[in-house]
């Protein structure tokens, strides 16, 4: 899916969420879940992560391919006994900080509570009935460390995951610059494709 910064800004504001525009590199990290597929586990990177911010007073906008959903292996072989996690669309203020993902490399790691749907019946359709709130390691990270991954599989059990490592590296470079100005706290907003006009 392809979106414009104006579409993302409008959707965020229409929800009554905060939209950051004061100063340089005051980043808006916004994911968009593709609901054209319904609640089917596609095992594909078919969602979008956008980054909007000003630099020298001029808006900059980036859009990358990610998944906001667990893949086939994540749904079938989840580690949490309550079931696989799926982040509930909302704005999560200060949810992430830059830290090591699984102790291996820098990513955006969950630092504040969020709410997820839990699904443990493994029927390859995401349930949206059981809600769980807490610290679950719902991070924003990459998949394949060298190039890209074609399928989600177990790269995500609730995390927001980049398909291509080069996109993730570009994202993280901007986040590090933002941290140096505004501190190590990042708000994450998850929308759905139905929110975009």
N, CA and C atoms as a LAMMPS dump frame, in Angstrom:
ITEM: TIMESTEP
0
ITEM: NUMBER OF ATOMS
591
ITEM: BOX BOUNDS ff ff ff
-5.0000000000000000e+02 5.0000000000000000e+02
-5.0000000000000000e+02 5.0000000000000000e+02
-5.0000000000000000e+02 5.0000000000000000e+02
ITEM: ATOMS id mol type element x y z
1 1 1 N 0.846 -1.19 0
2 1 2 C 0 0 0
3 1 3 C 0.886 1.246 0
4 2 1 N 0.421 2.265 -0.669
5 2 2 C 1.178 3.512 -0.756
6 2 3 C 0.354 4.643 -0.156
7 3 1 N 0.982 5.369 0.755
8 3 2 C 0.302 6.476 1.424
9 3 3 C 1.148 7.74 1.326
10 4 1 N 0.489 8.875 1.491
11 4 2 C 1.195 10.156 1.545
12 4 3 C 1.297 10.617 2.992
13 5 1 N 2.206 11.525 3.241
14 5 2 C 2.32 12.083 4.589
15 5 3 C 1.021 12.752 5
16 6 1 N 0.404 13.447 4.062
17 6 2 C -0.838 14.146 4.379
18 6 3 C -1.934 13.18 4.796
19 7 1 N -2.008 12.028 4.137
20 7 2 C -2.995 11.013 4.514
21 7 3 C -2.736 10.49 5.927
22 8 1 N -1.478 10.225 6.221
23 8 2 C -1.119 9.713 7.544
24 8 3 C -1.427 10.752 8.621
25 9 1 N -1.017 11.997 8.379
26 9 2 C -1.276 13.067 9.35
27 9 3 C -2.773 13.221 9.597
28 10 1 N -3.55 13.236 8.524
29 10 2 C -4.992 13.396 8.648
30 10 3 C -5.617 12.253 9.451
31 11 1 N -5.175 11.028 9.195
32 11 2 C -5.727 9.874 9.903
33 11 3 C -5.368 9.908 11.385
34 12 1 N -4.127 10.267 11.678
35 12 2 C -3.695 10.36 13.081
36 12 3 C -4.511 11.412 13.821
37 13 1 N -4.64 12.58 13.221
38 13 2 C -5.381 13.671 13.868
39 13 3 C -6.87 13.351 13.99
40 14 1 N -7.432 12.633 13.007
41 14 2 C -8.854 12.304 13.055
42 14 3 C -9.182 11.378 14.222
43 15 1 N -8.179 10.652 14.709
44 15 2 C -8.358 9.774 15.863
45 15 3 C -8.204 10.522 17.185
46 16 1 N -7.786 11.794 17.088
47 16 2 C -7.533 12.566 18.299
48 16 3 C -6.172 12.283 18.906
49 17 1 N -5.289 11.65 18.123
50 17 2 C -3.946 11.338 18.601
51 17 3 C -3.02 12.546 18.44
52 18 1 N -1.905 12.507 19.139
53 18 2 C -0.889 13.553 19.015
54 18 3 C -0.173 13.426 17.675
55 19 1 N 0.121 14.591 17.078
56 19 2 C 0.928 14.659 15.854
57 19 3 C 2.052 15.635 16.138
58 20 1 N 3.289 15.164 16.047
59 20 2 C 4.446 15.949 16.479
60 20 3 C 5 16.765 15.325
61 21 1 N 5.065 18.084 15.499
62 21 2 C 5.56 18.944 14.426
63 21 3 C 6.41 20.098 14.918
64 22 1 N 6.707 20.14 16.211
65 22 2 C 7.533 21.227 16.754
66 22 3 C 9.002 20.828 16.714
67 23 1 N 9.799 21.578 15.954
68 23 2 C 11.229 21.331 15.913
69 23 3 C 11.643 20.261 14.924
70 24 1 N 12.932 20.199 14.674
71 24 2 C 13.485 19.221 13.75
72 24 3 C 13.488 17.818 14.356
73 25 1 N 13.263 16.831 13.512
74 25 2 C 13.354 15.407 13.859
75 25 3 C 12.481 15.02 15.049
76 26 1 N 11.338 15.669 15.169
77 26 2 C 10.329 15.277 16.148
78 26 3 C 9.438 14.25 15.441
79 27 1 N 9.86 12.999 15.485
80 27 2 C 9.351 11.986 14.56
81 27 3 C 7.965 11.458 14.928
82 28 1 N 7.178 11.204 13.884
83 28 2 C 5.905 10.505 13.985
84 28 3 C 6.105 9.118 13.384
85 29 1 N 6.145 8.107 14.247
86 29 2 C 6.317 6.723 13.814
87 29 3 C 4.92 6.101 13.74
88 30 1 N 4.462 5.83 12.518
89 30 2 C 3.08 5.387 12.318
90 30 3 C 3.05 4.136 11.448
91 31 1 N 2.483 3.068 11.988
92 31 2 C 2.273 1.851 11.229
93 31 3 C 0.857 1.805 10.689
94 32 1 N 0.686 1.119 9.564
95 32 2 C -0.648 0.933 8.971
96 32 3 C -0.829 -0.554 8.673
97 33 1 N -1.793 -1.165 9.365
98 33 2 C -2.101 -2.578 9.13
99 33 3 C -3.052 -2.707 7.935
100 34 1 N -2.706 -3.58 7.016
101 34 2 C -3.516 -3.832 5.826
102 34 3 C -4.708 -4.712 6.2
103 35 1 N -5.91 -4.129 6.169
104 35 2 C -7.103 -4.905 6.5
105 35 3 C -7.848 -5.411 5.266
106 36 1 N -7.259 -5.207 4.085
107 36 2 C -7.88 -5.747 2.869
108 36 3 C -7.941 -7.267 2.907
109 37 1 N -7.072 -7.875 3.708
110 37 2 C -7.023 -9.342 3.81
111 37 3 C -7.863 -9.848 4.974
112 38 1 N -8.563 -8.949 5.656
113 38 2 C -9.353 -9.357 6.81
114 38 3 C -8.453 -9.774 7.962
115 39 1 N -8.833 -10.852 8.644
116 39 2 C -8.057 -11.338 9.792
117 39 3 C -7.284 -12.622 9.459
118 40 1 N -7.128 -12.89 8.171
119 40 2 C -6.387 -14.07 7.729
120 40 3 C -4.899 -13.902 7.984
121 41 1 N -4.236 -14.959 8.447
122 41 2 C -2.782 -14.952 8.611
123 41 3 C -2.167 -15.113 7.218
124 42 1 N -1.657 -14.042 6.657
125 42 2 C -1.133 -14.093 5.29
126 42 3 C 0.306 -14.594 5.226
127 43 1 N 1.053 -14.448 6.346
128 43 2 C 2.48 -14.795 6.384
129 43 3 C 3.304 -13.888 5.479
130 44 1 N 2.74 -12.747 5.083
131 44 2 C 3.423 -11.823 4.175
132 44 3 C 3.715 -10.489 4.866
133 45 1 N 4.721 -9.819 4.359
134 45 2 C 5.007 -8.449 4.783
135 45 3 C 4.099 -7.53 3.947
136 46 1 N 2.87 -7.336 4.425
137 46 2 C 1.894 -6.593 3.622
138 46 3 C 1.337 -5.373 4.363
139 47 1 N 2.12 -4.881 5.327
140 47 2 C 1.759 -3.668 6.062
141 47 3 C 2.8 -2.585 5.8
142 48 1 N 2.614 -1.429 6.416
143 48 2 C 3.448 -0.267 6.115
144 48 3 C 3.876 0.428 7.406
145 49 1 N 5.114 0.88 7.444
146 49 2 C 5.557 1.766 8.517
147 49 3 C 5.999 3.078 7.895
148 50 1 N 5.485 4.182 8.45
149 50 2 C 5.833 5.505 7.93
150 50 3 C 6.54 6.316 8.997
151 51 1 N 7.326 7.265 8.532
152 51 2 C 8.043 8.179 9.419
153 51 3 C 7.907 9.58 8.848
154 52 1 N 7.338 10.47 9.643
155 52 2 C 7.131 11.86 9.227
156 52 3 C 7.804 12.775 10.234
157 53 1 N 8.548 13.758 9.738
158 53 2 C 9.236 14.69 10.629
159 53 3 C 9.684 15.902 9.815
160 54 1 N 9.993 16.967 10.526
161 54 2 C 10.524 18.155 9.872
162 54 3 C 12.039 18.213 10.022
163 55 1 N 12.666 18.743 8.982
164 55 2 C 14.104 19.012 9.036
165 55 3 C 14.342 20.35 8.367
166 56 1 N 14.913 21.282 9.128
167 56 2 C 15.064 22.665 8.663
168 56 3 C 13.718 23.245 8.228
169 57 1 N 12.679 22.861 8.97
170 57 2 C 11.342 23.383 8.711
171 57 3 C 10.602 22.732 7.556
172 58 1 N 11.241 21.766 6.896
173 58 2 C 10.635 21.104 5.736
174 58 3 C 10.232 19.684 6.131
175 59 1 N 8.988 19.298 5.774
176 59 2 C 8.526 17.955 6.087
177 59 3 C 9.28 16.906 5.281
178 60 1 N 9.675 15.823 5.953
179 60 2 C 10.251 14.642 5.316
180 60 3 C 9.323 13.458 5.601
181 61 1 N 9.25 12.558 4.63
182 61 2 C 8.344 11.411 4.768
183 61 3 C 8.987 10.158 4.204
184 62 1 N 8.904 9.08 4.962
185 62 2 C 9.418 7.782 4.523
186 62 3 C 8.325 6.735 4.713
187 63 1 N 8.346 5.732 3.846
188 63 2 C 7.374 4.644 3.928
189 63 3 C 8.088 3.336 3.592
190 64 1 N 7.924 2.329 4.457
191 64 2 C 8.627 1.063 4.275
192 64 3 C 7.676 -0.116 4.435
193 65 1 N 8.046 -1.249 3.858
194 65 2 C 7.257 -2.479 3.953
195 65 3 C 7.604 -3.202 5.254
196 66 1 N 6.563 -3.517 6.03
197 66 2 C 6.753 -4.243 7.288
198 66 3 C 5.625 -5.259 7.451
199 67 1 N 5.621 -5.942 8.581
200 67 2 C 4.445 -6.667 9.041
201 67 3 C 4.079 -6.15 10.428
202 68 1 N 2.798 -6.027 10.688
203 68 2 C 2.312 -5.72 12.038
204 68 3 C 1.698 -6.971 12.663
205 69 1 N 1.76 -8.073 11.941
206 69 2 C 1.127 -9.323 12.366
207 69 3 C 2.134 -10.462 12.428
208 70 1 N 1.848 -11.407 13.272
209 70 2 C 2.663 -12.621 13.331
210 70 3 C 2.518 -13.424 12.045
211 71 1 N 3.544 -14.22 11.763
212 71 2 C 3.503 -15.097 10.598
213 71 3 C 3.029 -16.499 10.961
214 72 1 N 3.107 -17.391 9.992
215 72 2 C 2.582 -18.754 10.153
216 72 3 C 3.234 -19.492 11.334
217 73 1 N 4.563 -19.466 11.398
218 73 2 C 5.236 -20.163 12.501
219 73 3 C 4.931 -19.509 13.838
220 74 1 N 4.848 -18.172 13.841
221 74 2 C 4.505 -17.477 15.076
222 74 3 C 3.135 -17.852 15.598
223 75 1 N 2.187 -18.024 14.69
224 75 2 C 0.819 -18.385 15.068
225 75 3 C 0.747 -19.84 15.529
226 76 1 N 1.545 -20.708 14.904
227 76 2 C 1.502 -22.138 15.221
228 76 3 C 2.391 -22.517 16.404
229 77 1 N 3.47 -21.739 16.632
230 77 2 C 4.471 -22.142 17.626
231 77 3 C 4.77 -21.022 18.616
232 78 1 N 3.757 -20.247 18.995
233 78 2 C 3.972 -19.103 19.888
234 78 3 C 4.556 -19.543 21.233
235 79 1 N 5.278 -18.61 21.876
236 79 2 C 5.965 -18.914 23.13
237 79 3 C 5.165 -18.524 24.37
238 80 1 N 4.245 -17.567 24.238
239 80 2 C 3.438 -17.142 25.377
240 80 3 C 2.235 -18.09 25.523
241 81 1 N 2.037 -18.689 26.692
242 81 2 C 0.937 -19.649 26.85
243 81 3 C -0.452 -19.041 26.63
244 82 1 N -0.56 -17.718 26.688
245 82 2 C -1.842 -17.068 26.445
246 82 3 C -2.181 -16.984 24.96
247 83 1 N -1.187 -17.238 24.111
248 83 2 C -1.405 -17.165 22.672
249 83 3 C -0.519 -16.126 22.007
250 84 1 N -0.504 -16.145 20.688
251 84 2 C 0.309 -15.207 19.927
252 84 3 C -0.283 -13.803 20.079
253 85 1 N 0.597 -12.797 20.085
254 85 2 C 0.167 -11.407 20.27
255 85 3 C -0.055 -10.715 18.93
256 86 1 N -1.018 -9.795 18.93
257 86 2 C -1.266 -8.922 17.778
258 86 3 C -1.597 -7.541 18.337
259 87 1 N -0.746 -6.57 18.074
260 87 2 C -0.893 -5.241 18.664
261 87 3 C -2.221 -4.614 18.259
262 88 1 N -2.947 -4.071 19.241
263 88 2 C -4.226 -3.416 18.99
264 88 3 C -3.968 -2.002 18.484
265 89 1 N -4.587 -1.599 17.375
266 89 2 C -4.384 -0.232 16.87
267 89 3 C -4.703 0.814 17.942
268 90 1 N -3.775 1.741 18.116
269 90 2 C -3.899 2.798 19.122
270 90 3 C -2.645 3.658 19.013
271 91 1 N -2.597 4.727 19.809
272 91 2 C -1.358 5.482 19.933
273 91 3 C -0.752 5.162 21.292
274 92 1 N 0.5 4.726 21.271
275 92 2 C 1.206 4.31 22.481
276 92 3 C 2.339 5.296 22.741
277 93 1 N 2.068 6.262 23.629
278 93 2 C 3.025 7.342 23.872
279 93 3 C 4.24 6.833 24.639
280 94 1 N 5.411 7.167 24.112
281 94 2 C 6.657 6.778 24.754
282 94 3 C 6.844 5.275 24.867
283 95 1 N 6.239 4.523 23.966
284 95 2 C 6.251 3.062 24.067
285 95 3 C 7.642 2.461 23.863
286 96 1 N 8.456 3.096 23.037
287 96 2 C 9.733 2.493 22.656
288 96 3 C 10.942 3.347 23.025
289 97 1 N 12.047 2.669 23.236
290 97 2 C 13.36 3.302 23.352
291 97 3 C 14.331 2.538 22.448
292 98 1 N 15.409 3.2 22.068
293 98 2 C 16.455 2.501 21.318
294 98 3 C 17.256 1.662 22.304
295 99 1 N 17.26 0.369 22.071
296 99 2 C 18.029 -0.57 22.902
297 99 3 C 18.261 -1.837 22.088
298 100 1 N 18.97 -2.782 22.665
299 100 2 C 19.27 -4.008 21.941
300 100 3 C 18.034 -4.903 21.841
301 101 1 N 17.803 -5.425 20.644
302 101 2 C 16.747 -6.414 20.421
303 101 3 C 17.333 -7.796 20.658
304 102 1 N 16.797 -8.513 21.656
305 102 2 C 17.298 -9.838 22.037
306 102 3 C 18.794 -9.825 22.323
307 103 1 N 19.293 -8.663 22.767
308 103 2 C 20.701 -8.531 23.112
309 103 3 C 21.651 -8.53 21.933
310 104 1 N 21.11 -8.362 20.705
311 104 2 C 21.923 -8.554 19.5
312 104 3 C 22.231 -7.265 18.741
313 105 1 N 21.243 -6.423 18.508
314 105 2 C 21.457 -5.221 17.704
315 105 3 C 20.436 -4.164 18.118
316 106 1 N 20.747 -2.902 17.829
317 106 2 C 19.862 -1.819 18.226
318 106 3 C 18.573 -1.818 17.408
319 107 1 N 17.471 -1.662 18.113
320 107 2 C 16.142 -1.559 17.508
321 107 3 C 15.308 -0.691 18.445
322 108 1 N 14.034 -0.516 18.134
323 108 2 C 13.137 0.153 19.073
324 108 3 C 12.497 -0.913 19.947
325 109 1 N 12.822 -0.877 21.232
326 109 2 C 12.335 -1.875 22.173
327 109 3 C 11.223 -1.33 23.042
328 110 1 N 10.264 -2.189 23.364
329 110 2 C 9.131 -1.77 24.18
330 110 3 C 9.587 -1.371 25.577
331 111 1 N 9.172 -0.17 26.015
332 111 2 C 9.535 0.346 27.329
333 111 3 C 8.313 0.648 28.193
334 112 1 N 7.144 0.756 27.568
335 112 2 C 5.903 1.013 28.306
336 112 3 C 4.839 0.03 27.843
337 113 1 N 3.806 -0.124 28.668
338 113 2 C 2.769 -1.099 28.382
339 113 3 C 2.018 -0.81 27.086
340 114 1 N 1.571 -1.877 26.47
341 114 2 C 0.684 -1.78 25.316
342 114 3 C -0.378 -2.864 25.458
343 115 1 N -1.364 -2.822 24.579
344 115 2 C -2.436 -3.822 24.598
345 115 3 C -2.411 -4.638 23.31
346 116 1 N -2.548 -5.936 23.475
347 116 2 C -2.539 -6.852 22.336
348 116 3 C -3.755 -7.761 22.406
349 117 1 N -4.152 -8.268 21.24
350 117 2 C -5.079 -9.389 21.209
351 117 3 C -4.265 -10.671 21.329
352 118 1 N -4.784 -11.659 22.042
353 118 2 C -4.146 -12.971 22.157
354 118 3 C -4.974 -14.014 21.405
355 119 1 N -4.271 -14.892 20.717
356 119 2 C -4.925 -15.924 19.914
357 119 3 C -4.134 -17.212 20.076
358 120 1 N -4.785 -18.268 20.583
359 120 2 C -4.052 -19.519 20.794
360 120 3 C -4.673 -20.742 20.127
361 121 1 N -5.651 -20.526 19.228
362 121 2 C -6.285 -21.707 18.625
363 121 3 C -5.62 -22.174 17.322
364 122 1 N -4.654 -21.419 16.819
365 122 2 C -3.808 -21.849 15.686
366 122 3 C -4.602 -22.13 14.407
367 123 1 N -5.739 -21.456 14.233
368 123 2 C -6.574 -21.74 13.061
369 123 3 C -6.271 -20.842 11.86
370 124 1 N -5.179 -20.073 11.948
371 124 2 C -4.711 -19.206 10.863
372 124 3 C -5.665 -18.047 10.566
373 125 1 N -6.5 -17.716 11.549
374 125 2 C -7.314 -16.508 11.5
375 125 3 C -7.136 -15.785 12.83
376 126 1 N -6.791 -14.499 12.781
377 126 2 C -6.543 -13.751 14.007
378 126 3 C -7.845 -13.473 14.752
379 127 1 N -7.883 -13.884 16.019
380 127 2 C -9.013 -13.564 16.881
381 127 3 C -8.793 -12.181 17.502
382 128 1 N -9.882 -11.502 17.779
383 128 2 C -9.8 -10.161 18.374
384 128 3 C -10.755 -10.079 19.56
385 129 1 N -10.649 -11.061 20.457
386 129 2 C -11.542 -11.104 21.619
387 129 3 C -10.779 -11.004 22.939
388 130 1 N -9.682 -11.726 23.072
389 130 2 C -8.918 -11.734 24.321
390 130 3 C -7.866 -10.628 24.306
391 131 1 N -7.987 -9.675 25.241
392 131 2 C -7.065 -8.539 25.318
393 131 3 C -6.11 -8.736 26.486
394 132 1 N -4.846 -8.454 26.249
395 132 2 C -3.797 -8.579 27.26
396 132 3 C -2.985 -7.287 27.24
397 133 1 N -2.755 -6.695 28.397
398 133 2 C -2.005 -5.44 28.492
399 133 3 C -0.781 -5.643 29.365
400 134 1 N 0.371 -5.167 28.882
401 134 2 C 1.589 -5.301 29.668
402 134 3 C 2.829 -5.065 28.837
403 135 1 N 3.954 -5.528 29.349
404 135 2 C 5.243 -5.452 28.667
405 135 3 C 5.541 -6.832 28.079
406 136 1 N 5.522 -6.912 26.754
407 136 2 C 5.649 -8.201 26.081
408 136 3 C 6.826 -8.262 25.105
409 137 1 N 7.61 -7.198 25.03
410 137 2 C 8.671 -7.168 24.022
411 137 3 C 8.131 -6.923 22.638
412 138 1 N 7.126 -6.055 22.529
413 138 2 C 6.572 -5.689 21.219
414 138 3 C 7.505 -4.631 20.617
415 139 1 N 8.53 -5.099 19.955
416 139 2 C 9.592 -4.236 19.439
417 139 3 C 9.373 -3.905 17.963
418 140 1 N 10.135 -2.932 17.49
419 140 2 C 10.194 -2.623 16.056
420 140 3 C 11.602 -3.009 15.604
421 141 1 N 11.702 -4.057 14.802
422 141 2 C 13.015 -4.591 14.436
423 141 3 C 13.007 -5.104 13.001
424 142 1 N 14.115 -5.701 12.58
425 142 2 C 14.247 -6.201 11.213
426 142 3 C 14.043 -7.706 11.19
427 143 1 N 13.936 -8.22 9.973
428 143 2 C 13.873 -9.675 9.803
429 143 3 C 15.278 -10.172 9.443
430 144 1 N 15.472 -10.619 8.226
431 144 2 C 16.755 -11.182 7.803
432 144 3 C 17.894 -10.181 8.008
433 145 1 N 18.984 -10.596 8.652
434 145 2 C 20.065 -9.653 8.965
435 145 3 C 20.919 -9.219 7.78
436 146 1 N 20.757 -9.859 6.629
437 146 2 C 21.622 -9.517 5.497
438 146 3 C 20.878 -8.886 4.323
439 147 1 N 19.688 -9.366 4.01
440 147 2 C 18.969 -8.812 2.851
441 147 3 C 17.51 -8.545 3.198
442 148 1 N 16.644 -9.526 2.924
443 148 2 C 15.232 -9.39 3.23
444 148 3 C 14.635 -10.776 3.409
445 149 1 N 13.435 -10.805 3.98
446 149 2 C 12.706 -12.057 4.126
447 149 3 C 11.446 -12.003 3.279
448 150 1 N 11.14 -13.08 2.602
449 150 2 C 9.929 -13.127 1.779
450 150 3 C 8.692 -13.406 2.626
451 151 1 N 8.859 -14.204 3.679
452 151 2 C 7.723 -14.602 4.514
453 151 3 C 8.001 -14.238 5.975
454 152 1 N 6.93 -13.957 6.691
455 152 2 C 7.07 -13.513 8.086
456 152 3 C 7.478 -14.673 8.987
457 153 1 N 6.818 -15.827 8.835
458 153 2 C 7.068 -17.015 9.662
459 153 3 C 7.11 -16.637 11.153
460 154 1 N 8.258 -16.807 11.826
461 154 2 C 8.304 -16.418 13.241
462 154 3 C 9.196 -15.203 13.488
463 155 1 N 9.4 -14.376 12.46
464 155 2 C 10.099 -13.112 12.697
465 155 3 C 9.274 -12.223 13.619
466 156 1 N 7.955 -12.425 13.622
467 156 2 C 7.09 -11.639 14.505
468 156 3 C 6.164 -12.555 15.291
469 157 1 N 6.104 -12.298 16.599
470 157 2 C 5.051 -12.854 17.444
471 157 3 C 4.34 -11.678 18.121
472 158 1 N 4.177 -10.607 17.372
473 158 2 C 3.567 -9.383 17.884
474 158 3 C 4.374 -8.148 17.557
475 159 1 N 5.657 -8.331 17.236
476 159 2 C 6.526 -7.204 16.887
477 159 3 C 6.145 -6.617 15.525
478 160 1 N 6.594 -5.387 15.314
479 160 2 C 6.457 -4.713 14.032
480 160 3 C 7.803 -4.906 13.325
481 161 1 N 7.812 -5.607 12.195
482 161 2 C 9.066 -6.122 11.642
483 161 3 C 9.272 -5.685 10.191
484 162 1 N 10.446 -5.119 9.933
485 162 2 C 10.823 -4.69 8.586
486 162 3 C 11.163 -5.894 7.715
487 163 1 N 10.716 -5.844 6.462
488 163 2 C 11.062 -6.88 5.498
489 163 3 C 12.522 -6.778 5.069
490 164 1 N 12.988 -5.553 4.795
491 164 2 C 14.33 -5.353 4.233
492 164 3 C 15.257 -4.695 5.25
493 165 1 N 16.449 -5.244 5.389
494 165 2 C 17.407 -4.722 6.363
495 165 3 C 17.836 -3.3 6.014
496 166 1 N 17.945 -2.974 4.722
497 166 2 C 18.37 -1.62 4.347
498 166 3 C 17.333 -0.586 4.778
499 167 1 N 16.052 -0.945 4.702
500 167 2 C 14.998 -0.04 5.157
501 167 3 C 15.08 0.159 6.664
502 168 1 N 15.285 -0.941 7.383
503 168 2 C 15.405 -0.864 8.836
504 168 3 C 16.595 0.001 9.239
505 169 1 N 17.714 -0.168 8.551
506 169 2 C 18.907 0.626 8.873
507 169 3 C 18.661 2.111 8.633
508 170 1 N 17.938 2.433 7.563
509 170 2 C 17.592 3.828 7.283
510 170 3 C 16.696 4.387 8.392
511 171 1 N 15.713 3.603 8.785
512 171 2 C 14.813 3.993 9.866
513 171 3 C 15.581 4.259 11.161
514 172 1 N 16.46 3.344 11.527
515 172 2 C 17.195 3.474 12.777
516 172 3 C 18.158 4.664 12.757
517 173 1 N 18.746 4.959 11.623
518 173 2 C 19.644 6.116 11.525
519 173 3 C 18.891 7.408 11.84
520 174 1 N 17.664 7.507 11.35
521 174 2 C 16.847 8.699 11.63
522 174 3 C 16.44 8.721 13.101
523 175 1 N 16.07 7.568 13.647
524 175 2 C 15.679 7.504 15.057
525 175 3 C 16.83 7.887 15.983
526 176 1 N 18.046 7.503 15.644
527 176 2 C 19.197 7.885 16.475
528 176 3 C 19.394 9.392 16.463
529 177 1 N 19.219 10.003 15.312
530 177 2 C 19.331 11.46 15.229
531 177 3 C 18.234 12.13 16.037
532 178 1 N 17.03 11.557 15.98
533 178 2 C 15.91 12.099 16.76
534 178 3 C 16.181 11.966 18.262
535 179 1 N 16.731 10.836 18.664
536 179 2 C 17.071 10.616 20.08
537 179 3 C 18.046 11.67 20.583
538 180 1 N 19.011 12.013 19.766
539 180 2 C 20.029 12.976 20.19
540 180 3 C 19.446 14.358 20.444
541 181 1 N 18.307 14.646 19.83
542 181 2 C 17.654 15.948 20.016
543 181 3 C 16.557 15.887 21.073
544 182 1 N 15.726 14.857 21.017
545 182 2 C 14.506 14.824 21.824
546 182 3 C 14.524 13.787 22.942
547 183 1 N 15.582 12.996 23.033
548 183 2 C 15.659 11.978 24.071
549 183 3 C 15.226 10.612 23.558
550 184 1 N 15.525 9.605 24.361
551 184 2 C 15.323 8.213 23.942
552 184 3 C 13.921 7.724 24.302
553 185 1 N 12.939 8.32 23.669
554 185 2 C 11.539 7.936 23.881
555 185 3 C 10.782 8.162 22.583
556 186 1 N 10.105 7.114 22.103
557 186 2 C 9.427 7.161 20.814
558 186 3 C 7.984 6.699 20.965
559 187 1 N 7.071 7.526 20.461
560 187 2 C 5.66 7.17 20.433
561 187 3 C 5.369 6.382 19.166
562 188 1 N 4.63 5.289 19.319
563 188 2 C 4.242 4.495 18.154
564 188 3 C 2.725 4.524 18.002
565 189 1 N 2.282 4.842 16.783
566 189 2 C 0.86 4.861 16.465
567 189 3 C 0.58 3.784 15.432
568 190 1 N -0.373 2.908 15.739
569 190 2 C -0.782 1.886 14.781
570 190 3 C -2.188 2.192 14.291
571 191 1 N -2.291 2.407 12.981
572 191 2 C -3.57 2.615 12.311
573 191 3 C -3.926 1.372 11.508
574 192 1 N -5.083 1.398 10.871
575 192 2 C -5.419 0.354 9.9
576 192 3 C -5.658 1.034 8.55
577 193 1 N -5.606 0.236 7.509
578 193 2 C -5.835 0.785 6.163
579 193 3 C -7.211 1.393 6.042
580 194 1 N -8.168 0.961 6.856
581 194 2 C -9.513 1.534 6.809
582 194 3 C -9.546 2.947 7.381
583 195 1 N -8.507 3.331 8.146
584 195 2 C -8.439 4.686 8.712
585 195 3 C -7.975 5.721 7.69
586 196 1 N -7.384 5.258 6.586
587 196 2 C -6.777 6.168 5.612
588 196 3 C -7.801 6.573 4.575
589 197 1 N -7.958 7.879 4.384
590 197 2 C -8.92 8.407 3.405
591 197 3 C -8.184 8.878 2.149
